[in-house]
Amino acid sequence: MLHIYEMLRRAPRHVSFHTPGHKRGKWDITELSFSDNLSAPNGVILRAERDIAQILGSARSFILTDGSTCGVLCMLYASKVRRLFVPRDAHRSVFHGCKLMGIEIVRGGEDGGELPRVTSAEEIEAAEAIDGVLLTSPDYYGRIPDLKAIRAACDRRGLLLLIDGAHGGHLHGEANYAGNYADLWVDGVHKSLPALTQGAVVSARTQALGEALSEAADIFRTSSPSYPIMASVEYAVKAKKNEKVRKYAICLQKKCGIRNQDWTKLVVPFGGAADEAQRYLEKRRVYAEFNDGNFLMFYISDRNRLRELKRLDRLLCKLKRAPAAARPAHVRGARRGAVVLLPPQEAVGKTCAKSFGLFPPCIPLAAEGEIVTSDDAARLARARGTFGTEEGKISVYEG
Ligand SMILES: Cc1ncc(COP(=O)(O)O)c(C=O)c1O
């Protein structure tokens, strides 16, 4: 039963002297006598959240209409951690949340290489004086850390485990699902399940953490949540899986993708030919999720049609693939002098004052305090979307 959808479907036609101002969206309504209230639910939304919690295996789950970004902020707040292990491939929302809440970051994961390294249990064992661990699982490249070993390491050390599953909403019911291991976790329902953009869920393993999460959701969620997004989240979590698409995606991955553990992310190495491959595909109106200068990532979901995958398969066969180039590692620099905005090429060798990177995958290329490399500058120059930049310039210490 889809509680929110049914309520919207049966909503009476009425004269609107309430928000939103467009007055004409049958489903785009606000909190009315029949539509419940996300911030203190006791009707259809409560029933939807309870069903979602049961499906995801949580003590409490909260629907979010503000993306996984809001979920990350809620998790960080509810965890009350002070010193958190954060891998290099964390999304920028994690860094923003830590800054906002005064959480000290212990950065994990070796830098350099073709892709950011996946966190290991050994790294967690070795990290000093931390009281929590945050992982991205799966990451934007479909890789999943050894969650069982990491959970065991957290248990040995009494650490809270937070998982940013912005890309793992489709994994519930499977062995690699974040909710099987985490104390607090986010499901980015809109990315890999058929929900509207910004639909997400944040969940807690225990009632006590659920209460803390409830307080956090009250702080970070909008007070004007979108009913179409809420309904789509409930729908997406309950939606059926499409085995045919999944099987084809796995075959495609074996044929031309990197080895990962997530069929929804087809990551194809093109090396120096990545831009050319992207142009070729877009000319034929096929758009990938992102091009990081080395890999094209194709985001697949149960809602892709089989014929779309077959078309992608045919097109990829025509394209030359090349091994991805490794990136040089960053070293830490001195924070000397004023902060200035410079074009990336002129900033090479200076210390980064504000993390920047490609958008997506929204993982910092260089983080605050690291020396900007010529590789960073070259990637920014080619990128279509960036973050942490202002009119193409980046913030560095004058030195
Ligand atoms: C790993 C990760 N976490 C969090 C987010 C934020 O998700 P949203 O865009 O739904 O706020 C993203 C977005 O790309 C992400 O890749």
The ligand as an SDF file (V2000), in Angstrom:
LIG
                    3D

 16 16  0  0  0  0  0  0  0  0999 V2000
   28.5430   10.2320   -1.8100 C   0  0  0  0  0  0  0  0  0  0  0  0
   27.5060   11.3140   -1.8320 C   0  0  0  0  0  0  0  0  0  0  0  0
   26.9600   11.7150   -0.6660 N   0  0  0  0  0  0  0  0  0  0  0  0
   26.0240   12.6900   -0.6210 C   0  0  0  0  0  0  0  0  0  0  0  0
   25.6020   13.3100   -1.7790 C   0  0  0  0  0  0  0  0  0  0  0  0
   24.5690   14.3980   -1.6800 C   0  0  0  0  0  0  0  0  0  0  0  0
   23.3830   13.9230   -2.2460 O   0  0  0  0  0  0  0  0  0  0  0  0
   22.2100   14.9020   -2.6980 P   0  0  0  0  0  0  0  0  0  0  0  0
   22.6450   15.4680   -3.9950 O   0  0  0  0  0  0  0  0  0  0  0  0
   21.0300   13.9780   -2.8030 O   0  0  0  0  0  0  0  0  0  0  0  0
   22.0370   15.9290   -1.6390 O   0  0  0  0  0  0  0  0  0  0  0  0
   26.1540   12.9320   -3.0110 C   0  0  0  0  0  0  0  0  0  0  0  0
   25.7350   13.5970   -4.2560 C   0  0  0  0  0  0  0  0  0  0  0  0
   26.2110   13.3660   -5.3160 O   0  0  0  0  0  0  0  0  0  0  0  0
   27.1410   11.9230   -3.0360 C   0  0  0  0  0  0  0  0  0  0  0  0
   27.7210   11.5490   -4.1820 O   0  0  0  0  0  0  0  0  0  0  0  0
  1  2  1  0
  2  3  1  0
  2 15  2  0
  3  4  2  0
  4  5  1  0
  5  6  1  0
  5 12  2  0
  6  7  1  0
  7  8  1  0
  8  9  2  0
  8 10  1  0
  8 11  1  0
 12 13  1  0
 12 15  1  0
 13 14  2  0
 15 16  1  0
M  END
$$$$
